[in-house]
Amino acid sequence: MNRSNAHFYDGGGGGFGDFGGGGASDFGLDDEDFNVGERKQDKAWKQDVATLLGLFGAGLLLVCLLLRFVVLGDLSAAEWVHMKSPTSLENVKEIGAVLQRYGDAHFGRLVLGHAAAYLFLQTFAVPGTLFLNLLGGALFGMGLGLPLCILLTGVGSCCCYQLYSRLGARPLLHLAPQKLAAFRAVVEKGSRQGNMTQNLLFSFIFPFSPHWMMKAGAGILRIPLRSFAPAVTLGLVPYNVMSCKAGLILATLADKGEIWDTTSTVFLVLVALGGFFAPKIKAFTLAKLAARRGGGGLGGLAYSKKDAMDLM
């Protein structure tokens, strides 16, 4: 891999290129970048990890100071007892009960604090946005909470994209090369089919996809932001809708399983699979039609069987 990160999207014809040329992968990484021996010799990944940890620590400190002294500065000592880290459903219920009362007089502050915490978690791909979605629904309702969470998901994911495009390649190549290689294979397939945005969209809809790897990997593989941004924002809309809606009944939720029931999960799986296989079915159908016509025109267009199969 060119350690100067000189790979870039060429901006023309839907293709990718690399600055130096000479056999580089279309998506910013060469096959040799996944070589274990080379990674062991490359100690620079530790510098990138240290930089990421430093940025994470600075961001966490800023968010904590903002929440403590600006957003929640008027909370009483009795109310602070219930302000715990939102790492469990019970903690979120306690926080929600306190903030619902607090929000009557400090609504704007809550929106600011919610946005700051949400963007921090999304930027560094930290788990926990589920609980912030629950709080968004509980504190702001669906009218404001849902659009806010959708917007923050898109903006925060783009921040994650930019962060890992600059500092994430070497750490992930060293620590999770198999996962990054698997995601690259999915991206390359979508590029060959000519529907990268659609493939990414349904990958995010699929409820069992590793979203953190997809967000970080998109920046590392130089996927165009114009494809990534709408795919992640729209693809995670079902997740945001269900979790924000559950926030409306936060006080009565007994388990996180009530947010994602079996019916909802199966529905999203079917939608995602349908999105993946629709282009294949279309290409197969066009190939059959082209074969019957002897490879002639279809609807006034020269569309051969080979052209159709290349989409698959």
Short mmCIF file of the C-alpha atoms (twelve columns), coordinates in Angstrom:
data_MODEL
# 
_entry.id   MODEL 
# 
loop_
_atom_site.group_PDB 
_atom_site.id 
_atom_site.type_symbol 
_atom_site.label_atom_id 
_atom_site.label_alt_id 
_atom_site.label_comp_id 
_atom_site.label_asym_id 
_atom_site.label_seq_id 
_atom_site.Cartn_x 
_atom_site.Cartn_y 
_atom_site.Cartn_z 
_atom_site.pdbx_PDB_model_num 
ATOM 1   C CA . MET A 1   0.000   0.000   0.000   1 
ATOM 2   C CA . ASN A 2   1.198   3.494   -0.730  1 
ATOM 3   C CA . ARG A 3   1.797   4.699   2.836   1 
ATOM 4   C CA . SER A 4   1.199   8.283   1.845   1 
ATOM 5   C CA . ASN A 5   -2.445  7.390   1.241   1 
ATOM 6   C CA . ALA A 6   -2.182  8.691   -2.297  1 
ATOM 7   C CA . HIS A 7   -5.107  6.621   -3.564  1 
ATOM 8   C CA . PHE A 8   -8.092  8.555   -4.695  1 
ATOM 9   C CA . TYR A 9   -11.381 8.329   -6.553  1 
ATOM 10  C CA . ASP A 10  -10.844 9.460   -10.093 1 
ATOM 11  C CA . GLY A 11  -14.294 11.048  -10.353 1 
ATOM 12  C CA . GLY A 12  -14.973 9.891   -13.873 1 
ATOM 13  C CA . GLY A 13  -16.902 6.987   -15.351 1 
ATOM 14  C CA . GLY A 14  -17.711 5.448   -11.984 1 
ATOM 15  C CA . GLY A 15  -14.234 3.952   -11.655 1 
ATOM 16  C CA . PHE A 16  -11.513 4.166   -9.083  1 
ATOM 17  C CA . GLY A 17  -7.844  4.751   -9.505  1 
ATOM 18  C CA . ASP A 18  -4.667  5.225   -7.554  1 
ATOM 19  C CA . PHE A 19  -2.213  8.040   -7.774  1 
ATOM 20  C CA . GLY A 20  0.799   5.947   -8.538  1 
ATOM 21  C CA . GLY A 21  -0.827  3.372   -10.820 1 
ATOM 22  C CA . GLY A 22  0.850   0.040   -11.374 1 
ATOM 23  C CA . GLY A 23  -1.636  -2.616  -10.343 1 
ATOM 24  C CA . ALA A 24  -3.297  -1.040  -7.329  1 
ATOM 25  C CA . SER A 25  -6.687  -2.211  -6.231  1 
ATOM 26  C CA . ASP A 26  -9.605  -0.196  -7.476  1 
ATOM 27  C CA . PHE A 27  -10.532 0.591   -3.879  1 
ATOM 28  C CA . GLY A 28  -7.432  2.160   -2.394  1 
ATOM 29  C CA . LEU A 29  -5.754  -1.031  -1.128  1 
ATOM 30  C CA . ASP A 30  -3.475  -3.497  -2.902  1 
ATOM 31  C CA . ASP A 31  -3.644  -7.240  -2.263  1 
ATOM 32  C CA . GLU A 32  -0.182  -6.982  -0.721  1 
ATOM 33  C CA . ASP A 33  -1.643  -4.689  1.928   1 
ATOM 34  C CA . PHE A 34  -3.363  -7.741  3.395   1 
ATOM 35  C CA . ASN A 35  -0.051  -9.622  3.710   1 
ATOM 36  C CA . VAL A 36  0.525   -10.509 7.367   1 
ATOM 37  C CA . GLY A 37  4.307   -10.367 7.188   1 
ATOM 38  C CA . GLU A 38  4.285   -6.860  5.780   1 
ATOM 39  C CA . ARG A 39  1.850   -5.689  8.424   1 
ATOM 40  C CA . LYS A 40  4.055   -7.030  11.222  1 
ATOM 41  C CA . GLN A 41  6.990   -5.063  9.879   1 
ATOM 42  C CA . ASP A 42  4.937   -1.895  9.623   1 
ATOM 43  C CA . LYS A 43  4.940   -0.327  13.084  1 
ATOM 44  C CA . ALA A 44  3.362   2.899   11.866  1 
ATOM 45  C CA . TRP A 45  -0.100  1.491   12.635  1 
ATOM 46  C CA . LYS A 46  0.658   2.030   16.330  1 
ATOM 47  C CA . GLN A 47  1.136   5.729   15.679  1 
ATOM 48  C CA . ASP A 48  -2.266  5.886   14.007  1 
ATOM 49  C CA . VAL A 49  -3.843  4.026   16.938  1 
ATOM 50  C CA . ALA A 50  -2.256  6.467   19.359  1 
ATOM 51  C CA . THR A 51  -3.606  9.390   17.339  1 
ATOM 52  C CA . LEU A 52  -7.081  7.851   17.242  1 
ATOM 53  C CA . LEU A 53  -7.004  7.245   20.997  1 
ATOM 54  C CA . GLY A 54  -5.873  10.822  21.573  1 
ATOM 55  C CA . LEU A 55  -8.715  12.199  19.440  1 
ATOM 56  C CA . PHE A 56  -11.163 9.866   21.176  1 
ATOM 57  C CA . GLY A 57  -10.027 11.025  24.609  1 
ATOM 58  C CA . ALA A 58  -10.204 14.694  23.638  1 
ATOM 59  C CA . GLY A 59  -13.665 14.249  22.119  1 
ATOM 60  C CA . LEU A 60  -14.926 12.366  25.164  1 
ATOM 61  C CA . LEU A 61  -13.617 15.063  27.485  1 
ATOM 62  C CA . LEU A 62  -15.274 17.838  25.470  1 
ATOM 63  C CA . VAL A 63  -18.629 16.019  25.363  1 
ATOM 64  C CA . CYS A 64  -18.500 15.323  29.118  1 
ATOM 65  C CA . LEU A 65  -17.681 18.954  29.911  1 
ATOM 66  C CA . LEU A 66  -20.464 20.155  27.612  1 
ATOM 67  C CA . LEU A 67  -23.008 17.850  29.228  1 
ATOM 68  C CA . ARG A 68  -21.904 18.555  32.785  1 
ATOM 69  C CA . PHE A 69  -21.551 22.323  32.754  1 
ATOM 70  C CA . VAL A 70  -23.693 23.537  29.836  1 
ATOM 71  C CA . VAL A 71  -26.468 21.075  29.075  1 
ATOM 72  C CA . LEU A 72  -27.140 19.676  32.548  1 
ATOM 73  C CA . GLY A 73  -25.691 22.447  34.682  1 
ATOM 74  C CA . ASP A 74  -28.978 23.123  36.477  1 
ATOM 75  C CA . LEU A 75  -29.651 19.571  37.630  1 
ATOM 76  C CA . SER A 76  -30.003 19.154  41.384  1 
ATOM 77  C CA . ALA A 77  -27.815 16.822  43.428  1 
ATOM 78  C CA . ALA A 78  -30.753 14.426  43.842  1 
ATOM 79  C CA . GLU A 79  -31.245 14.292  40.069  1 
ATOM 80  C CA . TRP A 80  -27.542 13.697  39.392  1 
ATOM 81  C CA . VAL A 81  -27.768 10.419  41.311  1 
ATOM 82  C CA . HIS A 82  -29.822 8.994   38.434  1 
ATOM 83  C CA . MET A 83  -27.517 10.268  35.676  1 
ATOM 84  C CA . LYS A 84  -25.526 7.136   34.940  1 
ATOM 85  C CA . SER A 85  -23.825 5.945   31.790  1 
ATOM 86  C CA . PRO A 86  -26.572 4.752   29.369  1 
ATOM 87  C CA . THR A 87  -25.192 1.230   29.064  1 
ATOM 88  C CA . SER A 88  -28.355 -0.629  30.046  1 
ATOM 89  C CA . LEU A 89  -32.084 -0.245  29.539  1 
ATOM 90  C CA . GLU A 90  -32.661 0.422   33.242  1 
ATOM 91  C CA . ASN A 91  -30.119 3.239   33.247  1 
ATOM 92  C CA . VAL A 92  -31.746 4.760   30.177  1 
ATOM 93  C CA . LYS A 93  -35.151 4.662   31.899  1 
ATOM 94  C CA . GLU A 94  -33.781 6.554   34.912  1 
ATOM 95  C CA . ILE A 95  -32.044 9.106   32.689  1 
ATOM 96  C CA . GLY A 96  -35.178 9.534   30.585  1 
ATOM 97  C CA . ALA A 97  -37.368 10.170  33.617  1 
ATOM 98  C CA . VAL A 98  -35.018 12.884  34.892  1 
ATOM 99  C CA . LEU A 99  -34.501 14.535  31.510  1 
ATOM 100 C CA . GLN A 100 -38.202 14.620  30.668  1 
ATOM 101 C CA . ARG A 101 -38.754 16.830  33.711  1 
ATOM 102 C CA . TYR A 102 -35.587 18.825  33.022  1 
ATOM 103 C CA . GLY A 103 -36.564 19.382  29.394  1 
ATOM 104 C CA . ASP A 104 -39.649 21.396  30.318  1 
ATOM 105 C CA . ALA A 105 -37.380 24.324  31.155  1 
ATOM 106 C CA . HIS A 106 -34.251 23.474  29.136  1 
ATOM 107 C CA . PHE A 107 -35.447 21.915  25.887  1 
ATOM 108 C CA . GLY A 108 -32.815 23.547  23.687  1 
ATOM 109 C CA . ARG A 109 -30.010 22.350  25.931  1 
ATOM 110 C CA . LEU A 110 -31.230 18.771  25.674  1 
ATOM 111 C CA . VAL A 111 -31.243 18.924  21.882  1 
ATOM 112 C CA . LEU A 112 -27.665 20.228  21.952  1 
ATOM 113 C CA . GLY A 113 -26.496 17.564  24.405  1 
ATOM 114 C CA . HIS A 114 -28.235 14.764  22.545  1 
ATOM 115 C CA . ALA A 115 -26.666 15.867  19.247  1 
ATOM 116 C CA . ALA A 116 -23.165 16.162  20.736  1 
ATOM 117 C CA . ALA A 117 -23.282 12.701  22.326  1 
ATOM 118 C CA . TYR A 118 -24.777 11.148  19.184  1 
ATOM 119 C CA . LEU A 119 -22.140 12.616  16.863  1 
ATOM 120 C CA . PHE A 120 -19.345 11.505  19.195  1 
ATOM 121 C CA . LEU A 121 -20.544 7.885   19.229  1 
ATOM 122 C CA . GLN A 122 -21.110 7.813   15.470  1 
ATOM 123 C CA . THR A 123 -17.780 9.436   14.612  1 
ATOM 124 C CA . PHE A 124 -15.740 6.912   16.590  1 
ATOM 125 C CA . ALA A 125 -18.045 3.964   15.787  1 
ATOM 126 C CA . VAL A 126 -18.821 3.426   19.473  1 
ATOM 127 C CA . PRO A 127 -21.885 1.277   20.321  1 
ATOM 128 C CA . GLY A 128 -24.665 3.061   22.170  1 
ATOM 129 C CA . THR A 129 -26.734 4.978   19.628  1 
ATOM 130 C CA . LEU A 130 -29.641 2.595   20.313  1 
ATOM 131 C CA . PHE A 131 -30.041 4.132   23.762  1 
ATOM 132 C CA . LEU A 132 -29.741 7.656   22.345  1 
ATOM 133 C CA . ASN A 133 -32.477 6.811   19.839  1 
ATOM 134 C CA . LEU A 134 -34.659 5.656   22.723  1 
ATOM 135 C CA . LEU A 135 -33.989 8.936   24.528  1 
ATOM 136 C CA . GLY A 136 -34.634 10.870  21.316  1 
ATOM 137 C CA . GLY A 137 -38.093 9.345   21.006  1 
ATOM 138 C CA . ALA A 138 -38.830 9.739   24.697  1 
ATOM 139 C CA . LEU A 139 -37.653 13.362  25.001  1 
ATOM 140 C CA . PHE A 140 -38.537 14.871  21.633  1 
ATOM 141 C CA . GLY A 141 -41.278 12.637  20.233  1 
ATOM 142 C CA . MET A 142 -41.375 11.219  16.725  1 
ATOM 143 C CA . GLY A 143 -41.965 14.626  15.116  1 
ATOM 144 C CA . LEU A 144 -38.529 15.947  16.122  1 
ATOM 145 C CA . GLY A 145 -36.739 12.933  17.570  1 
ATOM 146 C CA . LEU A 146 -36.886 10.765  14.440  1 
ATOM 147 C CA . PRO A 147 -35.698 13.399  11.902  1 
ATOM 148 C CA . LEU A 148 -32.996 14.466  14.363  1 
ATOM 149 C CA . CYS A 149 -31.703 10.906  14.804  1 
ATOM 150 C CA . ILE A 150 -31.755 10.285  11.042  1 
ATOM 151 C CA . LEU A 151 -29.819 13.493  10.411  1 
ATOM 152 C CA . LEU A 152 -27.288 12.752  13.162  1 
ATOM 153 C CA . THR A 153 -26.827 9.208   11.845  1 
ATOM 154 C CA . GLY A 154 -25.933 10.531  8.406   1 
ATOM 155 C CA . VAL A 155 -23.666 13.339  9.612   1 
ATOM 156 C CA . GLY A 156 -21.950 11.198  12.241  1 
ATOM 157 C CA . SER A 157 -21.371 8.350   9.773   1 
ATOM 158 C CA . CYS A 158 -19.780 10.787  7.319   1 
ATOM 159 C CA . CYS A 159 -17.515 12.028  10.134  1 
ATOM 160 C CA . CYS A 160 -16.543 8.407   10.803  1 
ATOM 161 C CA . TYR A 161 -15.856 7.978   7.081   1 
ATOM 162 C CA . GLN A 162 -13.535 10.994  7.051   1 
ATOM 163 C CA . LEU A 163 -11.744 10.006  10.278  1 
ATOM 164 C CA . TYR A 164 -10.968 6.443   9.213   1 
ATOM 165 C CA . SER A 165 -10.064 7.458   5.660   1 
ATOM 166 C CA . ARG A 166 -7.144  9.344   7.192   1 
ATOM 167 C CA . LEU A 167 -6.152  7.267   10.217  1 
ATOM 168 C CA . GLY A 168 -7.906  3.908   10.009  1 
ATOM 169 C CA . ALA A 169 -6.246  1.983   7.166   1 
ATOM 170 C CA . ARG A 170 -3.127  0.725   8.921   1 
ATOM 171 C CA . PRO A 171 -4.812  -0.139  12.266  1 
ATOM 172 C CA . LEU A 172 -7.629  -2.097  10.602  1 
ATOM 173 C CA . LEU A 173 -5.249  -3.847  8.203   1 
ATOM 174 C CA . HIS A 174 -3.275  -4.985  11.245  1 
ATOM 175 C CA . LEU A 175 -6.133  -5.781  13.636  1 
ATOM 176 C CA . ALA A 176 -9.014  -6.871  11.374  1 
ATOM 177 C CA . PRO A 177 -7.680  -7.682  7.884   1 
ATOM 178 C CA . GLN A 178 -10.197 -10.454 7.202   1 
ATOM 179 C CA . LYS A 179 -13.202 -8.256  7.910   1 
ATOM 180 C CA . LEU A 180 -11.807 -5.417  5.807   1 
ATOM 181 C CA . ALA A 181 -11.042 -7.806  2.936   1 
ATOM 182 C CA . ALA A 182 -14.559 -9.241  3.102   1 
ATOM 183 C CA . PHE A 183 -16.074 -5.769  2.931   1 
ATOM 184 C CA . ARG A 184 -13.808 -4.869  0.010   1 
ATOM 185 C CA . ALA A 185 -15.107 -7.925  -1.869  1 
ATOM 186 C CA . VAL A 186 -18.697 -6.762  -1.344  1 
ATOM 187 C CA . VAL A 187 -17.853 -3.243  -2.521  1 
ATOM 188 C CA . GLU A 188 -16.018 -4.471  -5.620  1 
ATOM 189 C CA . LYS A 189 -18.960 -6.667  -6.562  1 
ATOM 190 C CA . GLY A 190 -21.331 -3.729  -6.237  1 
ATOM 191 C CA . SER A 191 -19.032 -1.624  -8.406  1 
ATOM 192 C CA . ARG A 192 -18.945 -4.279  -11.155 1 
ATOM 193 C CA . GLN A 193 -22.732 -4.430  -11.114 1 
ATOM 194 C CA . GLY A 194 -22.915 -0.660  -11.482 1 
ATOM 195 C CA . ASN A 195 -25.173 -0.223  -8.443  1 
ATOM 196 C CA . MET A 196 -22.803 0.476   -5.540  1 
ATOM 197 C CA . THR A 197 -25.192 2.829   -3.738  1 
ATOM 198 C CA . GLN A 198 -27.992 0.271   -3.901  1 
ATOM 199 C CA . ASN A 199 -25.749 -2.528  -2.612  1 
ATOM 200 C CA . LEU A 200 -24.541 -0.377  0.270   1 
ATOM 201 C CA . LEU A 201 -28.108 0.703   1.044   1 
ATOM 202 C CA . PHE A 202 -29.398 -2.838  1.434   1 
ATOM 203 C CA . SER A 203 -26.250 -3.846  3.325   1 
ATOM 204 C CA . PHE A 204 -27.096 -1.223  5.950   1 
ATOM 205 C CA . ILE A 205 -30.748 -2.331  6.013   1 
ATOM 206 C CA . PHE A 206 -29.670 -5.925  6.702   1 
ATOM 207 C CA . PRO A 207 -29.968 -6.144  10.515  1 
ATOM 208 C CA . PHE A 208 -26.929 -8.376  11.036  1 
ATOM 209 C CA . SER A 209 -24.414 -6.315  9.051   1 
ATOM 210 C CA . PRO A 210 -21.313 -5.032  10.927  1 
ATOM 211 C CA . HIS A 211 -22.193 -1.358  10.597  1 
ATOM 212 C CA . TRP A 212 -19.061 -0.137  12.353  1 
ATOM 213 C CA . MET A 213 -16.838 -1.934  9.833   1 
ATOM 214 C CA . MET A 214 -18.893 -0.672  6.901   1 
ATOM 215 C CA . LYS A 215 -18.613 2.931   8.065   1 
ATOM 216 C CA . ALA A 216 -14.900 2.748   8.811   1 
ATOM 217 C CA . GLY A 217 -14.134 0.613   5.780   1 
ATOM 218 C CA . ALA A 218 -15.970 2.917   3.389   1 
ATOM 219 C CA . GLY A 219 -13.512 5.696   4.106   1 
ATOM 220 C CA . ILE A 220 -10.490 3.394   3.918   1 
ATOM 221 C CA . LEU A 221 -11.601 1.924   0.567   1 
ATOM 222 C CA . ARG A 222 -12.318 5.392   -0.846  1 
ATOM 223 C CA . ILE A 223 -15.948 4.680   -1.644  1 
ATOM 224 C CA . PRO A 224 -17.348 7.941   -3.054  1 
ATOM 225 C CA . LEU A 225 -19.056 9.957   -0.356  1 
ATOM 226 C CA . ARG A 226 -21.945 10.590  -2.757  1 
ATOM 227 C CA . SER A 227 -22.635 6.836   -2.673  1 
ATOM 228 C CA . PHE A 228 -21.905 6.256   1.008   1 
ATOM 229 C CA . ALA A 229 -23.845 9.181   2.527   1 
ATOM 230 C CA . PRO A 230 -27.320 8.401   1.095   1 
ATOM 231 C CA . ALA A 231 -26.796 4.661   1.575   1 
ATOM 232 C CA . VAL A 232 -25.989 4.877   5.295   1 
ATOM 233 C CA . THR A 233 -28.578 7.580   6.019   1 
ATOM 234 C CA . LEU A 234 -31.478 5.832   4.261   1 
ATOM 235 C CA . GLY A 235 -30.325 2.312   5.080   1 
ATOM 236 C CA . LEU A 236 -30.480 2.959   8.827   1 
ATOM 237 C CA . VAL A 237 -33.884 4.659   8.720   1 
ATOM 238 C CA . PRO A 238 -35.739 1.433   9.754   1 
ATOM 239 C CA . TYR A 239 -33.393 1.056   12.742  1 
ATOM 240 C CA . ASN A 240 -33.999 4.672   13.757  1 
ATOM 241 C CA . VAL A 241 -37.761 4.420   13.300  1 
ATOM 242 C CA . MET A 242 -38.091 1.319   15.476  1 
ATOM 243 C CA . SER A 243 -35.808 2.525   18.260  1 
ATOM 244 C CA . CYS A 244 -37.258 6.072   18.358  1 
ATOM 245 C CA . LYS A 245 -40.782 4.645   18.378  1 
ATOM 246 C CA . ALA A 246 -39.834 2.399   21.292  1 
ATOM 247 C CA . GLY A 247 -38.691 5.513   23.132  1 
ATOM 248 C CA . LEU A 248 -42.294 6.696   23.250  1 
ATOM 249 C CA . ILE A 249 -43.010 3.817   25.647  1 
ATOM 250 C CA . LEU A 250 -39.585 3.837   27.305  1 
ATOM 251 C CA . ALA A 251 -40.994 3.651   30.832  1 
ATOM 252 C CA . THR A 252 -42.816 0.367   30.056  1 
ATOM 253 C CA . LEU A 253 -40.063 -1.391  28.092  1 
ATOM 254 C CA . ALA A 254 -38.947 -4.541  29.867  1 
ATOM 255 C CA . ASP A 255 -36.260 -5.729  27.472  1 
ATOM 256 C CA . LYS A 256 -34.357 -4.570  24.381  1 
ATOM 257 C CA . GLY A 257 -35.951 -7.505  22.573  1 
ATOM 258 C CA . GLU A 258 -39.211 -5.568  22.536  1 
ATOM 259 C CA . ILE A 259 -37.601 -3.062  20.168  1 
ATOM 260 C CA . TRP A 260 -36.526 -5.661  17.631  1 
ATOM 261 C CA . ASP A 261 -39.111 -8.408  17.541  1 
ATOM 262 C CA . THR A 262 -38.880 -11.444 15.281  1 
ATOM 263 C CA . THR A 263 -41.370 -10.081 12.761  1 
ATOM 264 C CA . SER A 264 -39.451 -6.819  12.304  1 
ATOM 265 C CA . THR A 265 -36.134 -8.632  11.965  1 
ATOM 266 C CA . VAL A 266 -37.465 -11.082 9.369   1 
ATOM 267 C CA . PHE A 267 -39.048 -8.221  7.419   1 
ATOM 268 C CA . LEU A 268 -35.752 -6.295  7.237   1 
ATOM 269 C CA . VAL A 269 -33.878 -9.439  6.220   1 
ATOM 270 C CA . LEU A 270 -36.345 -10.019 3.375   1 
ATOM 271 C CA . VAL A 271 -36.124 -6.390  2.249   1 
ATOM 272 C CA . ALA A 272 -32.318 -6.527  2.227   1 
ATOM 273 C CA . LEU A 273 -32.209 -9.850  0.373   1 
ATOM 274 C CA . GLY A 274 -34.751 -8.571  -2.120  1 
ATOM 275 C CA . GLY A 275 -32.553 -5.568  -2.800  1 
ATOM 276 C CA . PHE A 276 -29.511 -7.780  -3.324  1 
ATOM 277 C CA . PHE A 277 -31.190 -10.235 -5.675  1 
ATOM 278 C CA . ALA A 278 -33.346 -7.815  -7.674  1 
ATOM 279 C CA . PRO A 279 -30.453 -6.725  -9.955  1 
ATOM 280 C CA . LYS A 280 -29.491 -10.370 -10.514 1 
ATOM 281 C CA . ILE A 281 -33.037 -11.311 -11.472 1 
ATOM 282 C CA . LYS A 282 -33.250 -8.307  -13.788 1 
ATOM 283 C CA . ALA A 283 -29.917 -9.151  -15.423 1 
ATOM 284 C CA . PHE A 284 -30.894 -12.794 -15.845 1 
ATOM 285 C CA . THR A 285 -34.219 -11.818 -17.409 1 
ATOM 286 C CA . LEU A 286 -32.546 -9.385  -19.805 1 
ATOM 287 C CA . ALA A 287 -30.001 -12.043 -20.736 1 
ATOM 288 C CA . LYS A 288 -32.774 -14.502 -21.593 1 
ATOM 289 C CA . LEU A 289 -34.606 -11.918 -23.674 1 
ATOM 290 C CA . ALA A 290 -31.402 -10.945 -25.454 1 
ATOM 291 C CA . ALA A 291 -30.633 -14.607 -26.195 1 
ATOM 292 C CA . ARG A 292 -34.098 -15.163 -27.682 1 
ATOM 293 C CA . ARG A 293 -33.614 -12.157 -29.937 1 
ATOM 294 C CA . GLY A 294 -30.267 -13.457 -31.075 1 
ATOM 295 C CA . GLY A 295 -28.341 -10.805 -29.174 1 
ATOM 296 C CA . GLY A 296 -30.140 -8.061  -31.040 1 
ATOM 297 C CA . GLY A 297 -31.520 -4.807  -29.762 1 
ATOM 298 C CA . LEU A 298 -33.852 -4.646  -26.814 1 
ATOM 299 C CA . GLY A 299 -36.075 -1.634  -26.691 1 
ATOM 300 C CA . GLY A 300 -33.899 0.082   -29.256 1 
ATOM 301 C CA . LEU A 301 -30.697 -0.599  -27.263 1 
ATOM 302 C CA . ALA A 302 -27.892 -2.983  -28.200 1 
ATOM 303 C CA . TYR A 303 -27.922 -5.245  -25.136 1 
ATOM 304 C CA . SER A 304 -26.126 -8.576  -25.496 1 
ATOM 305 C CA . LYS A 305 -26.272 -11.590 -23.246 1 
ATOM 306 C CA . LYS A 306 -22.685 -10.908 -22.159 1 
ATOM 307 C CA . ASP A 307 -23.614 -7.354  -21.160 1 
ATOM 308 C CA . ALA A 308 -26.478 -8.651  -19.061 1 
ATOM 309 C CA . MET A 309 -24.428 -11.335 -17.351 1 
ATOM 310 C CA . ASP A 310 -21.697 -8.816  -16.516 1 
ATOM 311 C CA . LEU A 311 -24.201 -7.138  -14.229 1 
ATOM 312 C CA . MET A 312 -24.516 -10.243 -12.109 1 
# 
